[in-house]
Amino acid sequence: MTLDILTLPQVVANRAPRFREAAYAAIKDAILLGRLGLNQPLVEEQLASMLAISRTPVREALALLEHDQLIGPRGGRGLYVAPVSREQFVAMFVANEAVEPFLVRQAARLATPAQLGELVATLSQAEQSVGNADLAGFLRASRSFHRLVGEAAGNAPLTDFVVRNEERADMYLLSAGRALDMQTMQASNTEHAAILAAVRSGDAEAAARLSVYHAQSLRTRLGDLFSERPE
């Protein structure tokens, strides 16, 4: 399968590093939206043509995406979107489950009004995605929620750790056909709203408890993923 069926937005930039960054963002977005599938080879020349830029920034963007473990070689025949196994999904979920109570606790203590406003806007985007039955949009808004909580907590390394895990876990849900139903998505939105309410009120311990509850509830809603034997 080639990239002929895929359309990427042309890159608009005026300096070489920005071409690389814009190409990186465009290709990464296509991966996280599920528009680039596991069996589509990432052909440098085709991507450059779609993005209307030279091959050099595309090559550099692909190197960054490979470093992020979002893409990788397969059988010596080029780069593809990296598969995520059920076992890897569970491991990443468990890792974030351990970290996020700390981040929401810190966010409750440190979040600025501007950061709280961004979190409110992100929740609205998630609600809109549920209303439109837009799984990819919902996952993107949920990733933004986790990223903004981490930024409000003032801990960049842990924020990056959580977001990278969220990205690859979402890739598993999209590539494995694990569609989340409306009830599951809405429940997650409700739990995120409760966490945000505790953060806005400055109740650090309540925010942490609600984060733990959210993770446990999500485990229940996705119970088959945690009960199956590892691949």
C-alpha positions as CSV (number, residue, x, y, z in Angstrom):
1,M,0.0,0.0,0.0
2,T,1.3,3.5,-0.9
3,L,0.6,6.9,0.3
4,D,-1.4,7.8,-2.8
5,I,-4.7,7.8,-0.8
6,L,-3.3,10.1,1.8
7,T,-3.3,13.9,1.6
8,L,-1.1,16.0,3.9
9,P,-1.3,19.8,4.2
10,Q,1.4,21.7,2.4
11,V,4.1,23.1,4.7
12,V,4.4,26.9,5.0
13,A,7.7,28.0,6.7
14,N,10.5,30.4,6.0
15,R,13.5,28.7,7.6
16,A,15.0,25.2,7.2
17,P,14.4,24.1,10.9
18,R,10.8,25.2,10.6
19,F,10.4,23.0,7.5
20,R,11.6,20.1,9.5
21,E,9.4,20.9,12.5
22,A,6.3,21.4,10.3
23,A,6.9,18.2,8.4
24,Y,7.4,16.4,11.8
25,A,4.1,17.8,13.1
26,A,2.1,17.0,9.9
27,I,3.3,13.4,9.7
28,K,2.9,12.8,13.4
29,D,-0.6,14.2,13.3
30,A,-1.5,11.8,10.5
31,I,-0.2,8.9,12.5
32,L,-2.1,9.9,15.7
33,L,-5.3,10.5,13.8
34,G,-5.0,7.0,12.4
35,R,-4.8,8.3,8.8
36,L,-1.4,6.6,8.3
37,G,-1.9,2.8,8.8
38,L,0.6,0.2,9.8
39,N,0.9,-1.2,6.2
40,Q,1.6,2.2,4.5
41,P,5.3,2.7,3.7
42,L,6.5,6.2,4.6
43,V,8.2,7.1,1.3
44,E,10.4,10.2,1.7
45,E,9.8,11.4,-1.9
46,Q,6.0,11.0,-1.7
47,L,5.8,12.8,1.7
48,A,7.9,15.6,0.4
49,S,5.7,16.0,-2.7
50,M,2.5,16.1,-0.5
51,L,4.0,18.6,1.9
52,A,5.5,20.7,-1.0
53,I,8.9,20.8,0.5
54,S,12.3,19.3,-0.3
55,R,13.3,15.8,0.9
56,T,15.9,16.9,3.4
57,P,13.5,18.2,6.1
58,V,11.2,15.2,5.5
59,R,14.2,12.9,6.1
60,E,15.0,14.8,9.3
61,A,11.4,14.7,10.4
62,L,11.3,10.9,9.9
63,A,14.5,10.5,11.9
64,L,12.8,12.4,14.8
65,L,9.7,10.3,14.5
66,E,11.8,7.1,14.6
67,H,13.6,8.4,17.7
68,D,10.1,8.9,19.3
69,Q,9.4,5.3,18.4
70,L,6.3,6.3,16.4
71,I,7.8,4.8,13.2
72,G,10.5,2.2,12.5
73,P,12.1,0.0,9.8
74,R,10.4,-3.2,8.8
75,G,12.3,-6.1,7.1
76,G,14.9,-3.7,5.6
77,R,12.3,-2.2,3.3
78,G,11.8,1.3,4.6
79,L,9.9,3.0,7.4
80,Y,6.4,2.2,8.7
81,V,4.2,3.3,11.6
82,A,5.5,1.3,14.5
83,P,3.1,-1.3,15.8
84,V,2.2,-1.2,19.5
85,S,1.4,-4.5,21.2
86,R,-1.2,-5.1,23.9
87,E,1.6,-5.8,26.4
88,Q,3.2,-2.5,25.6
89,F,-0.2,-0.7,25.9
90,V,-0.7,-2.1,29.4
91,A,2.8,-1.3,30.5
92,M,2.4,2.3,29.3
93,F,-1.0,2.6,31.0
94,V,0.5,1.3,34.3
95,A,3.4,3.8,34.0
96,N,1.1,6.8,33.6
97,E,-1.2,5.5,36.3
98,A,1.8,5.8,38.7
99,V,2.9,9.3,37.6
100,E,-0.3,11.2,37.0
101,P,-1.6,11.5,40.6
102,F,1.6,13.4,41.4
103,L,1.1,15.7,38.4
104,V,-2.5,16.6,39.2
105,R,-1.5,17.2,42.9
106,Q,1.1,19.6,41.8
107,A,-1.2,21.2,39.2
108,A,-3.7,21.9,42.0
109,R,-1.0,23.9,43.8
110,L,0.6,25.7,40.9
111,A,-1.9,26.1,38.0
112,T,-2.3,29.7,36.7
113,P,-5.6,31.1,35.6
114,A,-4.4,31.0,32.0
115,Q,-3.5,27.3,32.3
116,L,-6.9,26.5,33.9
117,G,-8.6,28.3,31.0
118,E,-6.7,26.1,28.6
119,L,-7.8,23.0,30.4
120,V,-11.4,24.1,30.3
121,A,-11.2,24.7,26.6
122,T,-9.6,21.3,26.0
123,L,-12.5,19.6,27.9
124,S,-14.9,21.5,25.6
125,Q,-13.1,20.1,22.6
126,A,-13.3,16.6,24.1
127,E,-17.1,17.0,24.6
128,Q,-17.5,18.2,21.1
129,S,-15.6,15.2,19.8
130,V,-17.9,12.9,21.7
131,G,-20.9,14.7,20.2
132,N,-19.5,14.1,16.7
133,A,-18.6,10.5,17.4
134,D,-15.0,11.5,16.5
135,L,-12.7,9.0,18.3
136,A,-9.4,10.5,16.9
137,G,-10.5,14.0,18.0
138,F,-11.5,12.7,21.4
139,L,-8.1,11.0,21.9
140,R,-6.3,14.1,20.8
141,A,-8.2,16.3,23.2
142,S,-7.6,13.8,26.0
143,R,-3.8,13.9,25.3
144,S,-4.0,17.7,25.4
145,F,-5.7,17.5,28.8
146,H,-2.9,15.3,30.2
147,R,-0.2,17.5,28.6
148,L,-1.8,20.7,30.1
149,V,-2.0,19.1,33.5
150,G,1.7,18.3,33.3
151,E,2.6,21.8,32.2
152,A,0.5,23.3,35.1
153,A,2.4,21.0,37.4
154,G,5.7,22.6,36.2
155,N,7.4,19.3,35.5
156,A,8.5,19.1,31.9
157,P,10.3,15.7,32.0
158,L,7.3,13.9,33.5
159,T,4.9,15.7,31.2
160,D,6.9,14.5,28.1
161,F,6.9,11.0,29.6
162,V,3.2,10.9,30.0
163,V,2.4,12.4,26.6
164,R,4.6,10.0,24.8
165,N,3.0,7.1,26.5
166,E,-0.5,8.5,25.8
167,E,0.4,8.9,22.1
168,R,1.6,5.3,21.7
169,A,-1.3,3.9,23.7
170,D,-3.8,5.8,21.5
171,M,-2.0,4.4,18.4
172,Y,-2.7,0.9,19.8
173,L,-6.4,1.7,20.3
174,L,-6.7,3.1,16.7
175,S,-4.6,0.4,14.9
176,A,-6.0,-2.5,16.8
177,G,-9.6,-1.4,16.1
178,R,-10.3,-0.9,19.8
179,A,-13.0,1.7,19.1
180,L,-14.2,3.4,22.3
181,D,-18.0,3.7,22.5
182,M,-19.8,6.9,23.3
183,Q,-20.4,5.8,26.9
184,T,-16.7,5.2,27.5
185,M,-15.7,8.5,26.0
186,Q,-18.3,10.4,28.0
187,A,-17.3,8.8,31.2
188,S,-13.7,9.8,30.7
189,N,-14.8,13.4,30.0
190,T,-16.8,13.4,33.2
191,E,-13.8,12.1,35.2
192,H,-11.5,14.7,33.6
193,A,-14.0,17.4,34.5
194,A,-14.0,16.2,38.2
195,I,-10.2,16.2,38.2
196,L,-10.2,19.7,36.8
197,A,-12.7,20.9,39.4
198,A,-10.4,19.7,42.2
199,V,-7.4,21.4,40.5
200,R,-9.3,24.7,40.1
201,S,-10.3,24.6,43.8
202,G,-6.7,23.9,44.8
203,D,-7.6,20.6,46.5
204,A,-4.5,18.7,45.7
205,E,-5.4,15.5,47.6
206,A,-8.9,15.3,46.0
207,A,-7.3,15.8,42.5
208,A,-4.9,12.9,43.2
209,R,-7.7,10.6,44.4
210,L,-9.8,11.5,41.4
211,S,-6.9,10.7,39.1
212,V,-6.5,7.3,40.7
213,Y,-10.2,6.7,40.3
214,H,-10.1,7.7,36.7
215,A,-7.4,5.2,36.0
216,Q,-9.2,2.4,37.8
217,S,-12.4,3.2,36.0
218,L,-10.7,3.2,32.7
219,R,-9.2,-0.2,33.5
220,T,-12.8,-1.4,34.1
221,R,-14.1,0.1,30.9
222,L,-11.3,-1.4,28.9
223,G,-11.3,-4.6,30.9
224,D,-10.6,-6.9,28.0
225,L,-7.2,-5.2,27.4
226,F,-6.1,-5.9,30.9
227,S,-7.5,-9.5,31.2
228,E,-6.1,-11.0,28.0
229,R,-2.8,-12.8,28.0
230,P,0.1,-10.8,26.7
231,E,0.9,-11.1,23.0
